Amino acid sequence: MWLVMAGWVASALVFSAFFTKTMLRLRVIGIASNLAFMSYALLGLVYGDFTRLYPIFVLHATLLPLNVSRLQQLRRVGPVVTD
C-alpha cells in the first residue's frame, strides 16, 4: 500500500514539474521528486521489490546533488522573478 502511494506521489511531482514557469520552482519540485522516488525505491526493501527498483534509486540519488547544486547556482545569480 505505502509503496504504491509513494510511487503515485513521486509521479505526480514529476508531472507537476512540466507545468512550472520558473527555473527556481522547477528545481525545487525536481528535488522533491528525487526524494520521493528515492523513498519509493527504498520502500522496496520493505516489500521485497528493491532489486527491481534499484535503478530508480540510483538515478534519483545521482540527480539529487545536481538539482541541489543548480538551485544554489540560481540563488547566487540574484533575485528571481516568480509568478
PDB file of N, CA, C and O in Angstrom:
ATOM      1  N   MET A   1       0.823  -1.201   0.000  1.00  0.00           N
ATOM      2  CA  MET A   1       0.000   0.000   0.000  1.00  0.00           C
ATOM      3  C   MET A   1       0.866   1.264   0.000  1.00  0.00           C
ATOM      4  O   MET A   1       0.673   2.150  -0.832  1.00  0.00           O
ATOM      5  N   TRP A   2       1.840   1.347   0.953  1.00  0.00           N
ATOM      6  CA  TRP A   2       2.702   2.524   1.032  1.00  0.00           C
ATOM      7  C   TRP A   2       3.574   2.646  -0.208  1.00  0.00           C
ATOM      8  O   TRP A   2       3.871   3.750  -0.663  1.00  0.00           O
ATOM      9  N   LEU A   3       3.980   1.514  -0.745  1.00  0.00           N
ATOM     10  CA  LEU A   3       4.815   1.515  -1.944  1.00  0.00           C
ATOM     11  C   LEU A   3       4.064   2.135  -3.116  1.00  0.00           C
ATOM     12  O   LEU A   3       4.620   2.950  -3.853  1.00  0.00           O
ATOM     13  N   VAL A   4       2.823   1.757  -3.285  1.00  0.00           N
ATOM     14  CA  VAL A   4       2.010   2.288  -4.384  1.00  0.00           C
ATOM     15  C   VAL A   4       1.750   3.776  -4.185  1.00  0.00           C
ATOM     16  O   VAL A   4       1.833   4.552  -5.137  1.00  0.00           O
ATOM     17  N   MET A   5       1.440   4.176  -2.965  1.00  0.00           N
ATOM     18  CA  MET A   5       1.182   5.589  -2.693  1.00  0.00           C
ATOM     19  C   MET A   5       2.431   6.436  -2.943  1.00  0.00           C
ATOM     20  O   MET A   5       2.339   7.527  -3.506  1.00  0.00           O
ATOM     21  N   ALA A   6       3.588   5.940  -2.529  1.00  0.00           N
ATOM     22  CA  ALA A   6       4.834   6.672  -2.749  1.00  0.00           C
ATOM     23  C   ALA A   6       5.116   6.816  -4.242  1.00  0.00           C
ATOM     24  O   ALA A   6       5.583   7.863  -4.690  1.00  0.00           O
ATOM     25  N   GLY A   7       4.836   5.785  -4.996  1.00  0.00           N
ATOM     26  CA  GLY A   7       5.022   5.842  -6.448  1.00  0.00           C
ATOM     27  C   GLY A   7       4.133   6.878  -7.097  1.00  0.00           C
ATOM     28  O   GLY A   7       4.568   7.602  -7.993  1.00  0.00           O
ATOM     29  N   TRP A   8       2.888   6.955  -6.653  1.00  0.00           N
ATOM     30  CA  TRP A   8       1.960   7.945  -7.216  1.00  0.00           C
ATOM     31  C   TRP A   8       2.352   9.365  -6.848  1.00  0.00           C
ATOM     32  O   TRP A   8       2.249  10.270  -7.676  1.00  0.00           O
ATOM     33  N   VAL A   9       2.799   9.570  -5.619  1.00  0.00           N
ATOM     34  CA  VAL A   9       3.233  10.913  -5.200  1.00  0.00           C
ATOM     35  C   VAL A   9       4.453  11.344  -6.009  1.00  0.00           C
ATOM     36  O   VAL A   9       4.519  12.477  -6.486  1.00  0.00           O
ATOM     37  N   ALA A  10       5.409  10.444  -6.161  1.00  0.00           N
ATOM     38  CA  ALA A  10       6.608  10.760  -6.942  1.00  0.00           C
ATOM     39  C   ALA A  10       6.245  11.062  -8.393  1.00  0.00           C
ATOM     40  O   ALA A  10       6.782  11.997  -8.987  1.00  0.00           O
ATOM     41  N   SER A  11       5.352  10.288  -8.953  1.00  0.00           N
ATOM     42  CA  SER A  11       4.931  10.519 -10.335  1.00  0.00           C
ATOM     43  C   SER A  11       4.188  11.842 -10.478  1.00  0.00           C
ATOM     44  O   SER A  11       4.361  12.545 -11.473  1.00  0.00           O
ATOM     45  N   ALA A  12       3.371  12.182  -9.501  1.00  0.00           N
ATOM     46  CA  ALA A  12       2.640  13.455  -9.542  1.00  0.00           C
ATOM     47  C   ALA A  12       3.607  14.643  -9.485  1.00  0.00           C
ATOM     48  O   ALA A  12       3.376  15.666 -10.128  1.00  0.00           O
ATOM     49  N   LEU A  13       4.674  14.504  -8.725  1.00  0.00           N
ATOM     50  CA  LEU A  13       5.664  15.585  -8.661  1.00  0.00           C
ATOM     51  C   LEU A  13       6.360  15.771 -10.011  1.00  0.00           C
ATOM     52  O   LEU A  13       6.581  16.903 -10.441  1.00  0.00           O
ATOM     53  N   VAL A  14       6.701  14.684 -10.672  1.00  0.00           N
ATOM     54  CA  VAL A  14       7.320  14.795 -11.997  1.00  0.00           C
ATOM     55  C   VAL A  14       6.337  15.440 -12.962  1.00  0.00           C
ATOM     56  O   VAL A  14       6.718  16.314 -13.741  1.00  0.00           O
ATOM     57  N   PHE A  15       5.091  15.023 -12.921  1.00  0.00           N
ATOM     58  CA  PHE A  15       4.064  15.580 -13.801  1.00  0.00           C
ATOM     59  C   PHE A  15       3.911  17.079 -13.567  1.00  0.00           C
ATOM     60  O   PHE A  15       3.795  17.852 -14.518  1.00  0.00           O
ATOM     61  N   SER A  16       3.910  17.488 -12.298  1.00  0.00           N
ATOM     62  CA  SER A  16       3.731  18.911 -11.991  1.00  0.00           C
ATOM     63  C   SER A  16       4.932  19.743 -12.433  1.00  0.00           C
ATOM     64  O   SER A  16       4.791  20.937 -12.696  1.00  0.00           O
ATOM     65  N   ALA A  17       6.097  19.133 -12.517  1.00  0.00           N
ATOM     66  CA  ALA A  17       7.284  19.874 -12.956  1.00  0.00           C
ATOM     67  C   ALA A  17       7.127  20.396 -14.379  1.00  0.00           C
ATOM     68  O   ALA A  17       7.720  21.416 -14.730  1.00  0.00           O
ATOM     69  N   PHE A  18       6.350  19.723 -15.187  1.00  0.00           N
ATOM     70  CA  PHE A  18       6.154  20.148 -16.569  1.00  0.00           C
ATOM     71  C   PHE A  18       5.289  21.405 -16.679  1.00  0.00           C
ATOM     72  O   PHE A  18       5.210  22.004 -17.751  1.00  0.00           O
ATOM     73  N   PHE A  19       4.650  21.805 -15.602  1.00  0.00           N
ATOM     74  CA  PHE A  19       3.796  22.988 -15.617  1.00  0.00           C
ATOM     75  C   PHE A  19       4.448  24.201 -14.968  1.00  0.00           C
ATOM     76  O   PHE A  19       3.815  25.249 -14.845  1.00  0.00           O
ATOM     77  N   THR A  20       5.698  24.072 -14.555  1.00  0.00           N
ATOM     78  CA  THR A  20       6.361  25.202 -13.911  1.00  0.00           C
ATOM     79  C   THR A  20       6.793  26.232 -14.944  1.00  0.00           C
ATOM     80  O   THR A  20       7.089  25.906 -16.093  1.00  0.00           O
ATOM     81  N   LYS A  21       6.821  27.473 -14.507  1.00  0.00           N
ATOM     82  CA  LYS A  21       7.202  28.559 -15.403  1.00  0.00           C
ATOM     83  C   LYS A  21       8.546  29.165 -15.043  1.00  0.00           C
ATOM     84  O   LYS A  21       9.101  29.935 -15.827  1.00  0.00           O
ATOM     85  N   THR A  22       9.081  28.837 -13.874  1.00  0.00           N
ATOM     86  CA  THR A  22      10.367  29.394 -13.468  1.00  0.00           C
ATOM     87  C   THR A  22      11.337  28.262 -13.136  1.00  0.00           C
ATOM     88  O   THR A  22      10.935  27.178 -12.710  1.00  0.00           O
ATOM     89  N   MET A  23      12.612  28.541 -13.341  1.00  0.00           N
ATOM     90  CA  MET A  23      13.643  27.544 -13.057  1.00  0.00           C
ATOM     91  C   MET A  23      13.736  27.235 -11.570  1.00  0.00           C
ATOM     92  O   MET A  23      13.998  26.098 -11.179  1.00  0.00           O
ATOM     93  N   LEU A  24      13.519  28.251 -10.746  1.00  0.00           N
ATOM     94  CA  LEU A  24      13.580  28.035  -9.304  1.00  0.00           C
ATOM     95  C   LEU A  24      12.552  27.004  -8.869  1.00  0.00           C
ATOM     96  O   LEU A  24      12.874  26.056  -8.152  1.00  0.00           O
ATOM     97  N   ARG A  25      11.335  27.191  -9.299  1.00  0.00           N
ATOM     98  CA  ARG A  25      10.266  26.260  -8.952  1.00  0.00           C
ATOM     99  C   ARG A  25      10.535  24.871  -9.533  1.00  0.00           C
ATOM    100  O   ARG A  25      10.247  23.859  -8.895  1.00  0.00           O
ATOM    101  N   LEU A  26      11.088  24.831 -10.743  1.00  0.00           N
ATOM    102  CA  LEU A  26      11.408  23.552 -11.375  1.00  0.00           C
ATOM    103  C   LEU A  26      12.432  22.787 -10.549  1.00  0.00           C
ATOM    104  O   LEU A  26      12.288  21.580 -10.354  1.00  0.00           O
ATOM    105  N   ARG A  27      13.455  23.463 -10.064  1.00  0.00           N
ATOM    106  CA  ARG A  27      14.483  22.792  -9.255  1.00  0.00           C
ATOM    107  C   ARG A  27      13.935  22.315  -7.917  1.00  0.00           C
ATOM    108  O   ARG A  27      14.284  21.229  -7.454  1.00  0.00           O
ATOM    109  N   VAL A  28      13.084  23.116  -7.299  1.00  0.00           N
ATOM    110  CA  VAL A  28      12.507  22.714  -6.013  1.00  0.00           C
ATOM    111  C   VAL A  28      11.631  21.478  -6.198  1.00  0.00           C
ATOM    112  O   VAL A  28      11.702  20.541  -5.403  1.00  0.00           O
ATOM    113  N   ILE A  29      10.817  21.473  -7.229  1.00  0.00           N
ATOM    114  CA  ILE A  29       9.980  20.309  -7.490  1.00  0.00           C
ATOM    115  C   ILE A  29      10.844  19.113  -7.891  1.00  0.00           C
ATOM    116  O   ILE A  29      10.536  17.974  -7.537  1.00  0.00           O
ATOM    117  N   GLY A  30      11.925  19.373  -8.630  1.00  0.00           N
ATOM    118  CA  GLY A  30      12.844  18.302  -9.003  1.00  0.00           C
ATOM    119  C   GLY A  30      13.473  17.650  -7.778  1.00  0.00           C
ATOM    120  O   GLY A  30      13.598  16.427  -7.718  1.00  0.00           O
ATOM    121  N   ILE A  31      13.867  18.458  -6.807  1.00  0.00           N
ATOM    122  CA  ILE A  31      14.447  17.924  -5.570  1.00  0.00           C
ATOM    123  C   ILE A  31      13.410  17.105  -4.815  1.00  0.00           C
ATOM    124  O   ILE A  31      13.710  16.016  -4.326  1.00  0.00           O
ATOM    125  N   ALA A  32      12.190  17.626  -4.720  1.00  0.00           N
ATOM    126  CA  ALA A  32      11.123  16.886  -4.046  1.00  0.00           C
ATOM    127  C   ALA A  32      10.841  15.574  -4.771  1.00  0.00           C
ATOM    128  O   ALA A  32      10.609  14.543  -4.140  1.00  0.00           O
ATOM    129  N   SER A  33      10.862  15.624  -6.089  1.00  0.00           N
ATOM    130  CA  SER A  33      10.645  14.412  -6.887  1.00  0.00           C
ATOM    131  C   SER A  33      11.762  13.398  -6.656  1.00  0.00           C
ATOM    132  O   SER A  33      11.494  12.206  -6.506  1.00  0.00           O
ATOM    133  N   ASN A  34      13.007  13.862  -6.628  1.00  0.00           N
ATOM    134  CA  ASN A  34      14.129  12.962  -6.370  1.00  0.00           C
ATOM    135  C   ASN A  34      13.977  12.277  -5.018  1.00  0.00           C
ATOM    136  O   ASN A  34      14.172  11.067  -4.904  1.00  0.00           O
ATOM    137  N   LEU A  35      13.631  13.046  -4.002  1.00  0.00           N
ATOM    138  CA  LEU A  35      13.447  12.478  -2.667  1.00  0.00           C
ATOM    139  C   LEU A  35      12.277  11.496  -2.632  1.00  0.00           C
ATOM    140  O   LEU A  35      12.349  10.456  -1.978  1.00  0.00           O
ATOM    141  N   ALA A  36      11.209  11.831  -3.336  1.00  0.00           N
ATOM    142  CA  ALA A  36      10.040  10.951  -3.361  1.00  0.00           C
ATOM    143  C   ALA A  36      10.359   9.635  -4.069  1.00  0.00           C
ATOM    144  O   ALA A  36       9.960   8.569  -3.601  1.00  0.00           O
ATOM    145  N   PHE A  37      11.070   9.701  -5.186  1.00  0.00           N
ATOM    146  CA  PHE A  37      11.421   8.467  -5.898  1.00  0.00           C
ATOM    147  C   PHE A  37      12.428   7.641  -5.110  1.00  0.00           C
ATOM    148  O   PHE A  37      12.380   6.411  -5.150  1.00  0.00           O
ATOM    149  N   MET A  38      13.335   8.292  -4.399  1.00  0.00           N
ATOM    150  CA  MET A  38      14.261   7.536  -3.562  1.00  0.00           C
ATOM    151  C   MET A  38      13.515   6.840  -2.423  1.00  0.00           C
ATOM    152  O   MET A  38      13.834   5.705  -2.069  1.00  0.00           O
ATOM    153  N   SER A  39      12.530   7.516  -1.858  1.00  0.00           N
ATOM    154  CA  SER A  39      11.701   6.897  -0.819  1.00  0.00           C
ATOM    155  C   SER A  39      10.924   5.723  -1.381  1.00  0.00           C
ATOM    156  O   SER A  39      10.814   4.673  -0.748  1.00  0.00           O
ATOM    157  N   TYR A  40      10.387   5.913  -2.577  1.00  0.00           N
ATOM    158  CA  TYR A  40       9.654   4.845  -3.266  1.00  0.00           C
ATOM    159  C   TYR A  40      10.541   3.612  -3.439  1.00  0.00           C
ATOM    160  O   TYR A  40      10.129   2.490  -3.145  1.00  0.00           O
ATOM    161  N   ALA A  41      11.757   3.836  -3.917  1.00  0.00           N
ATOM    162  CA  ALA A  41      12.669   2.708  -4.132  1.00  0.00           C
ATOM    163  C   ALA A  41      13.062   2.054  -2.812  1.00  0.00           C
ATOM    164  O   ALA A  41      13.139   0.828  -2.720  1.00  0.00           O
ATOM    165  N   LEU A  42      13.312   2.872  -1.789  1.00  0.00           N
ATOM    166  CA  LEU A  42      13.693   2.303  -0.500  1.00  0.00           C
ATOM    167  C   LEU A  42      12.552   1.538   0.156  1.00  0.00           C
ATOM    168  O   LEU A  42      12.794   0.603   0.919  1.00  0.00           O
ATOM    169  N   LEU A  43      11.321   1.923  -0.129  1.00  0.00           N
ATOM    170  CA  LEU A  43      10.197   1.138   0.375  1.00  0.00           C
ATOM    171  C   LEU A  43      10.197  -0.256  -0.237  1.00  0.00           C
ATOM    172  O   LEU A  43       9.608  -1.186   0.314  1.00  0.00           O
ATOM    173  N   GLY A  44      10.859  -0.392  -1.374  1.00  0.00           N
ATOM    174  CA  GLY A  44      11.010  -1.710  -1.982  1.00  0.00           C
ATOM    175  C   GLY A  44      11.769  -2.674  -1.090  1.00  0.00           C
ATOM    176  O   GLY A  44      11.590  -3.887  -1.200  1.00  0.00           O
ATOM    177  N   LEU A  45      12.617  -2.154  -0.205  1.00  0.00           N
ATOM    178  CA  LEU A  45      13.299  -3.021   0.761  1.00  0.00           C
ATOM    179  C   LEU A  45      12.294  -3.702   1.682  1.00  0.00           C
ATOM    180  O   LEU A  45      12.439  -4.877   2.022  1.00  0.00           O
ATOM    181  N   VAL A  46      11.285  -2.956   2.076  1.00  0.00           N
ATOM    182  CA  VAL A  46      10.266  -3.488   2.984  1.00  0.00           C
ATOM    183  C   VAL A  46       9.411  -4.541   2.281  1.00  0.00           C
ATOM    184  O   VAL A  46       9.050  -5.561   2.869  1.00  0.00           O
ATOM    185  N   TYR A  47       9.094  -4.275   1.015  1.00  0.00           N
ATOM    186  CA  TYR A  47       8.186  -5.149   0.286  1.00  0.00           C
ATOM    187  C   TYR A  47       8.894  -6.161  -0.611  1.00  0.00           C
ATOM    188  O   TYR A  47       8.237  -6.887  -1.356  1.00  0.00           O
ATOM    189  N   GLY A  48      10.217  -6.219  -0.551  1.00  0.00           N
ATOM    190  CA  GLY A  48      10.961  -7.204  -1.312  1.00  0.00           C
ATOM    191  C   GLY A  48      11.079  -6.917  -2.794  1.00  0.00           C
ATOM    192  O   GLY A  48      11.359  -7.828  -3.573  1.00  0.00           O
ATOM    193  N   ASP A  49      10.875  -5.675  -3.204  1.00  0.00           N
ATOM    194  CA  ASP A  49      10.966  -5.301  -4.615  1.00  0.00           C
ATOM    195  C   ASP A  49      12.173  -4.426  -4.916  1.00  0.00           C
ATOM    196  O   ASP A  49      12.252  -3.849  -6.001  1.00  0.00           O
ATOM    197  N   PHE A  50      13.112  -4.313  -3.987  1.00  0.00           N
ATOM    198  CA  PHE A  50      14.203  -3.366  -4.175  1.00  0.00           C
ATOM    199  C   PHE A  50      15.080  -3.704  -5.372  1.00  0.00           C
ATOM    200  O   PHE A  50      15.609  -2.799  -6.017  1.00  0.00           O
ATOM    201  N   THR A  51      15.243  -4.971  -5.679  1.00  0.00           N
ATOM    202  CA  THR A  51      16.104  -5.320  -6.825  1.00  0.00           C
ATOM    203  C   THR A  51      15.541  -4.763  -8.122  1.00  0.00           C
ATOM    204  O   THR A  51      16.300  -4.386  -9.016  1.00  0.00           O
ATOM    205  N   ARG A  52      14.227  -4.706  -8.236  1.00  0.00           N
ATOM    206  CA  ARG A  52      13.610  -4.110  -9.429  1.00  0.00           C
ATOM    207  C   ARG A  52      13.625  -2.591  -9.381  1.00  0.00           C
ATOM    208  O   ARG A  52      13.637  -1.942 -10.427  1.00  0.00           O
ATOM    209  N   LEU A  53      13.623  -2.012  -8.182  1.00  0.00           N
ATOM    210  CA  LEU A  53      13.569  -0.560  -8.025  1.00  0.00           C
ATOM    211  C   LEU A  53      14.946   0.074  -7.845  1.00  0.00           C
ATOM    212  O   LEU A  53      15.059   1.298  -7.773  1.00  0.00           O
ATOM    213  N   TYR A  54      15.977  -0.737  -7.773  1.00  0.00           N
ATOM    214  CA  TYR A  54      17.329  -0.227  -7.573  1.00  0.00           C
ATOM    215  C   TYR A  54      17.755   0.789  -8.642  1.00  0.00           C
ATOM    216  O   TYR A  54      18.346   1.808  -8.287  1.00  0.00           O
ATOM    217  N   PRO A  55      17.481   0.557  -9.939  1.00  0.00           N
ATOM    218  CA  PRO A  55      17.862   1.569 -10.935  1.00  0.00           C
ATOM    219  C   PRO A  55      17.195   2.928 -10.702  1.00  0.00           C
ATOM    220  O   PRO A  55      17.800   3.968 -10.963  1.00  0.00           O
ATOM    221  N   ILE A  56      15.966   2.921 -10.219  1.00  0.00           N
ATOM    222  CA  ILE A  56      15.271   4.172  -9.912  1.00  0.00           C
ATOM    223  C   ILE A  56      15.983   4.894  -8.773  1.00  0.00           C
ATOM    224  O   ILE A  56      16.152   6.113  -8.810  1.00  0.00           O
ATOM    225  N   PHE A  57      16.396   4.140  -7.770  1.00  0.00           N
ATOM    226  CA  PHE A  57      17.110   4.735  -6.646  1.00  0.00           C
ATOM    227  C   PHE A  57      18.428   5.351  -7.108  1.00  0.00           C
ATOM    228  O   PHE A  57      18.746   6.479  -6.732  1.00  0.00           O
ATOM    229  N   VAL A  58      19.186   4.634  -7.908  1.00  0.00           N
ATOM    230  CA  VAL A  58      20.481   5.131  -8.387  1.00  0.00           C
ATOM    231  C   VAL A  58      20.292   6.391  -9.230  1.00  0.00           C
ATOM    232  O   VAL A  58      21.030   7.363  -9.068  1.00  0.00           O
ATOM    233  N   LEU A  59      19.314   6.377 -10.122  1.00  0.00           N
ATOM    234  CA  LEU A  59      19.056   7.539 -10.970  1.00  0.00           C
ATOM    235  C   LEU A  59      18.771   8.779 -10.139  1.00  0.00           C
ATOM    236  O   LEU A  59      19.378   9.827 -10.358  1.00  0.00           O
ATOM    237  N   HIS A  60      17.858   8.670  -9.195  1.00  0.00           N
ATOM    238  CA  HIS A  60      17.454   9.849  -8.425  1.00  0.00           C
ATOM    239  C   HIS A  60      18.486  10.229  -7.364  1.00  0.00           C
ATOM    240  O   HIS A  60      18.558  11.391  -6.963  1.00  0.00           O
ATOM    241  N   ALA A  61      19.282   9.263  -6.908  1.00  0.00           N
ATOM    242  CA  ALA A  61      20.373   9.587  -5.982  1.00  0.00           C
ATOM    243  C   ALA A  61      21.464  10.377  -6.697  1.00  0.00           C
ATOM    244  O   ALA A  61      22.153  11.181  -6.068  1.00  0.00           O
ATOM    245  N   THR A  62      21.633  10.164  -7.995  1.00  0.00           N
ATOM    246  CA  THR A  62      22.621  10.943  -8.739  1.00  0.00           C
ATOM    247  C   THR A  62      22.052  12.275  -9.220  1.00  0.00           C
ATOM    248  O   THR A  62      22.799  13.243  -9.371  1.00  0.00           O
ATOM    249  N   LEU A  63      20.755  12.341  -9.461  1.00  0.00           N
ATOM    250  CA  LEU A  63      20.140  13.597  -9.890  1.00  0.00           C
ATOM    251  C   LEU A  63      19.953  14.584  -8.735  1.00  0.00           C
ATOM    252  O   LEU A  63      19.950  15.795  -8.953  1.00  0.00           O
ATOM    253  N   LEU A  64      19.800  14.086  -7.532  1.00  0.00           N
ATOM    254  CA  LEU A  64      19.570  14.957  -6.376  1.00  0.00           C
ATOM    255  C   LEU A  64      20.697  15.973  -6.175  1.00  0.00           C
ATOM    256  O   LEU A  64      20.403  17.163  -6.059  1.00  0.00           O
ATOM    257  N   PRO A  65      21.972  15.568  -6.127  1.00  0.00           N
ATOM    258  CA  PRO A  65      23.027  16.580  -5.964  1.00  0.00           C
ATOM    259  C   PRO A  65      23.084  17.567  -7.133  1.00  0.00           C
ATOM    260  O   PRO A  65      23.412  18.738  -6.941  1.00  0.00           O
ATOM    261  N   LEU A  66      22.772  17.108  -8.321  1.00  0.00           N
ATOM    262  CA  LEU A  66      22.749  18.002  -9.477  1.00  0.00           C
ATOM    263  C   LEU A  66      21.674  19.074  -9.307  1.00  0.00           C
ATOM    264  O   LEU A  66      21.931  20.257  -9.532  1.00  0.00           O
ATOM    265  N   ASN A  67      20.474  18.661  -8.910  1.00  0.00           N
ATOM    266  CA  ASN A  67      19.394  19.624  -8.697  1.00  0.00           C
ATOM    267  C   ASN A  67      19.720  20.593  -7.564  1.00  0.00           C
ATOM    268  O   ASN A  67      19.411  21.781  -7.656  1.00  0.00           O
ATOM    269  N   VAL A  68      20.333  20.101  -6.510  1.00  0.00           N
ATOM    270  CA  VAL A  68      20.698  20.973  -5.382  1.00  0.00           C
ATOM    271  C   VAL A  68      21.749  21.986  -5.818  1.00  0.00           C
ATOM    272  O   VAL A  68      21.652  23.166  -5.480  1.00  0.00           O
ATOM    273  N   SER A  69      22.751  21.536  -6.565  1.00  0.00           N
ATOM    274  CA  SER A  69      23.792  22.479  -6.999  1.00  0.00           C
ATOM    275  C   SER A  69      23.239  23.509  -7.980  1.00  0.00           C
ATOM    276  O   SER A  69      23.626  24.676  -7.927  1.00  0.00           O
ATOM    277  N   ARG A  70      22.345  23.097  -8.870  1.00  0.00           N
ATOM    278  CA  ARG A  70      21.742  24.049  -9.806  1.00  0.00           C
ATOM    279  C   ARG A  70      20.850  25.053  -9.065  1.00  0.00           C
ATOM    280  O   ARG A  70      20.783  26.220  -9.449  1.00  0.00           O
ATOM    281  N   LEU A  71      20.176  24.610  -8.021  1.00  0.00           N
ATOM    282  CA  LEU A  71      19.367  25.523  -7.213  1.00  0.00           C
ATOM    283  C   LEU A  71      20.260  26.542  -6.517  1.00  0.00           C
ATOM    284  O   LEU A  71      19.920  27.724  -6.457  1.00  0.00           O
ATOM    285  N   GLN A  72      21.396  26.097  -5.991  1.00  0.00           N
ATOM    286  CA  GLN A  72      22.337  27.024  -5.355  1.00  0.00           C
ATOM    287  C   GLN A  72      22.880  28.027  -6.366  1.00  0.00           C
ATOM    288  O   GLN A  72      23.040  29.204  -6.044  1.00  0.00           O
ATOM    289  N   GLN A  73      23.161  27.578  -7.575  1.00  0.00           N
ATOM    290  CA  GLN A  73      23.631  28.491  -8.612  1.00  0.00           C
ATOM    291  C   GLN A  73      22.577  29.540  -8.954  1.00  0.00           C
ATOM    292  O   GLN A  73      22.895  30.714  -9.140  1.00  0.00           O
ATOM    293  N   LEU A  74      21.333  29.110  -9.033  1.00  0.00           N
ATOM    294  CA  LEU A  74      20.250  30.055  -9.307  1.00  0.00           C
ATOM    295  C   LEU A  74      20.142  31.104  -8.215  1.00  0.00           C
ATOM    296  O   LEU A  74      19.920  32.280  -8.504  1.00  0.00           O
ATOM    297  N   ARG A  75      20.292  30.700  -6.987  1.00  0.00           N
ATOM    298  CA  ARG A  75      20.182  31.644  -5.876  1.00  0.00           C
ATOM    299  C   ARG A  75      21.342  32.622  -5.847  1.00  0.00           C
ATOM    300  O   ARG A  75      21.176  33.760  -5.408  1.00  0.00           O
ATOM    301  N   ARG A  76      22.521  32.198  -6.311  1.00  0.00           N
ATOM    302  CA  ARG A  76      23.680  33.081  -6.359  1.00  0.00           C
ATOM    303  C   ARG A  76      23.558  34.128  -7.450  1.00  0.00           C
ATOM    304  O   ARG A  76      24.134  35.210  -7.334  1.00  0.00           O
ATOM    305  N   VAL A  77      22.820  33.825  -8.508  1.00  0.00           N
ATOM    306  CA  VAL A  77      22.679  34.742  -9.628  1.00  0.00           C
ATOM    307  C   VAL A  77      22.011  36.040  -9.183  1.00  0.00           C
ATOM    308  O   VAL A  77      22.386  37.121  -9.638  1.00  0.00           O
ATOM    309  N   GLY A  78      21.041  35.938  -8.313  1.00  0.00           N
ATOM    310  CA  GLY A  78      20.355  37.134  -7.835  1.00  0.00           C
ATOM    311  C   GLY A  78      18.884  36.881  -7.678  1.00  0.00           C
ATOM    312  O   GLY A  78      18.426  35.739  -7.697  1.00  0.00           O
ATOM    313  N   PRO A  79      18.143  37.962  -7.523  1.00  0.00           N
ATOM    314  CA  PRO A  79      16.690  37.813  -7.333  1.00  0.00           C
ATOM    315  C   PRO A  79      16.050  37.201  -8.565  1.00  0.00           C
ATOM    316  O   PRO A  79      16.357  37.547  -9.705  1.00  0.00           O
ATOM    317  N   VAL A  80      15.163  36.293  -8.287  1.00  0.00           N
ATOM    318  CA  VAL A  80      14.452  35.597  -9.353  1.00  0.00           C
ATOM    319  C   VAL A  80      13.014  36.077  -9.366  1.00  0.00           C
ATOM    320  O   VAL A  80      12.360  36.124  -8.324  1.00  0.00           O
ATOM    321  N   VAL A  81      12.535  36.424 -10.514  1.00  0.00           N
ATOM    322  CA  VAL A  81      11.142  36.864 -10.647  1.00  0.00           C
ATOM    323  C   VAL A  81      10.261  35.635 -10.626  1.00  0.00           C
ATOM    324  O   VAL A  81      10.427  34.723 -11.436  1.00  0.00           O
ATOM    325  N   THR A  82       9.334  35.615  -9.706  1.00  0.00           N
ATOM    326  CA  THR A  82       8.384  34.492  -9.633  1.00  0.00           C
ATOM    327  C   THR A  82       7.001  34.978  -9.986  1.00  0.00           C
ATOM    328  O   THR A  82       6.688  36.160  -9.841  1.00  0.00           O
ATOM    329  N   ASP A  83       6.191  34.079 -10.441  1.00  0.00           N
ATOM    330  CA  ASP A  83       4.814  34.466 -10.780  1.00  0.00           C
ATOM    331  C   ASP A  83       3.837  34.026  -9.746  1.00  0.00           C
ATOM    332  O   ASP A  83       2.639  34.274  -9.883  1.00  0.00           O
TER     333      ASP A  83
END
